[in-house]
C-alpha cells in the first residue's frame, strides 16, 4: 500500500476541491457524520457531498482494501488527514 499522504497535492488544491462541496445541510445524517468526523465541517461537507446522504455515515467505517484495509476513521485516528484528503480527491 502506498502512503496516500505522499500524493497530497497541497492545501491550495484541497481548498479549491472542498469549495465544490461547501453547501451545508442541517439534516440528521449530516450532524451524525459531523460528530463521527470530530466536528471537521470541511471534511464532513466533502464526504457528505461526494458519497451522498444515504451512505456517508457508514462509508467512513468501511475497511478499504486499497488503503491497507483501513477506514477513513482509522486514518483520522492515526492523524493522517492528508491521506483522507488525498483519497477523496482521487475518487
Secondary structure as UniProt FT lines:
FT   HELIX           4..7
FT   HELIX           11..19
FT   TURN            20..21
FT   HELIX           28..36
FT   TURN            37..39
FT   HELIX           41..51
FT   TURN            53..55
FT   HELIX           56..59
FT   TURN            60..61
FT   HELIX           65..67
FT   HELIX           72..77
FT   TURN            78..79
FT   HELIX           81..90
//
